[in-house]
């Protein structure tokens, strides 16, 4: 078999068995189904990335065309409704799994020694996920999007002292416009995903390095 | 935690690991099952629930009730407890404090215990916070009023053309004619006797792009006597409405566009076989909607004869009844034939209905003017 000779050759160069040993072939405590929420979130994020990349092929981030381009995705593109549907519902589900995942960690005290930094990166991941939700909500450029973002950004404008600056920075001017759409789009497809991917890297490195926590017993 | 406690934890954790399972395949198997279930759930939601269609963003529509994404609702609702000058407490102090409380949690929670029985304060506090978030979310959903004019949004081309046709018939037909043919305007205040050019000609369609048509409808052409129709300028039409109207005009009058299959049928007035009995719902309503309702609705000069519903059609008006079941001498039929009677002159005033349409009316009146189609 060619694979029998291929594998040692590749392993010698890529260190595959080392990866297998550290990542897959390791002992973990016996835990319950609540511990699947982290990987579920990771899976949802991967789905959002894949469907989001597909949507970006047809979506046009301009006030004139955004709404129509989504109509076209829903009615004209083959399986466009499925891709957008998964992206739409995936966002909602991801917020739910992130929330439950954090609650699981909190109630099992898994944020304590030695996993403090894992928790902190997790909180940043929560904020970035909410940022994705907030920026993504505007992109369809429909009534719901427009008015929710108008209200959302004006809430940011009530911060004492720097509120006016934040408001103008978010909107790119005093009112919602094509500039707002452009920067929300940029934040949604570049800034937040870049932050999330980097943080997930640290998060998972720590989970593998330290190991998942166990369900606390009475004497813990 | 001191060094002793750390060492104790590490030892316990090692034991838990030794008595545990392999990440691959044991744990990963459970993870994969959950992922697969999530994937099925998402496909199901996309296929059977879908994404609700909303009208296009319309900055002029200030009556729209804003709704944030559901997972921000609790924040939105919380703000209601900090009115006026206290608003910044709800918008700044509490969210910032909450973020820092979460970020620094492992550093100020010095309790080394992990079982919930030894962490009653932490567990209790978080439970109250979660309960409050759930409560605020539910309260927000319950107290937010329903959206006004939350009608169906036309998302497919046939639906948009059909919605545009309805808008055209109500808003435009009075002056521009039921088919855009123009003619001498009758019965419109201020424009009586004005000769309107046709807007359905190829000259018009070839030289005016969609954007131009959109702007003409939204802003009007006040110098020529056309009022603005966009909400931003005091009219009745939202952006989606005007988009649909322009789509209707383009797909109906421009001979360069190819009307997709299915779209052509949505506007057609239903055909009537020689032995069929016409009914209001199926046959009369579409004709009335296209040729009559533009003037025969509240706020227009029409002797209070409204034609928007079956009961209005039968029972309203200063000269009622205008329709008498079985009687071909009733006002409506005589006026459709162009007779000038006490109730008024020929109807529609600018251009008579085609003989087939009039005959549908006659057959309907003869059959007793039924509302619902016969089984």
Interface residues (C-beta under 8 A of the other chain):
Chain A: X23 X24 X25 X26 X27 X28 X29 X30 X31 X33 X35 X36 X39 X40 X43 X44 X47 X63 X67 X71 X74 X75 X81 X82 X84 X85 X86 X88 X89 X90 X92 X93 X95 X99 X103 X106 X107 X108 X109 X111 X112 X113 X114 X115 X116 X119 X120 X123 X124 X126 X127 X130 X133 X134 X137 X140 X141 X142 X143 X144 X145 X146 X147 X148 X150 X151 X152 X155 X156 X158 X159 X160 X163 X175 X176 X211 X212 X213 X214 X216 X217 X218 X219 X220
Chain B: X1 X6 X9 X12 X13 X16 X17 X18 X19 X20 X21 X22 X23 X24 X27 X28 X30 X31 X33 X34 X35 X38 X39 X41 X42 X43 X45 X46 X47 X49 X50 X51 X53 X54 X55 X56 X57 X58 X59 X61 X64 X65 X66 X67 X68 X69 X70 X71 X72 X76 X79 X87 X88 X91 X92 X99 X102 X103 X105 X106 X107 X109 X112 X113 X114 X115 X116 X117 X119 X122 X123 X126 X130 X155 X156 X157
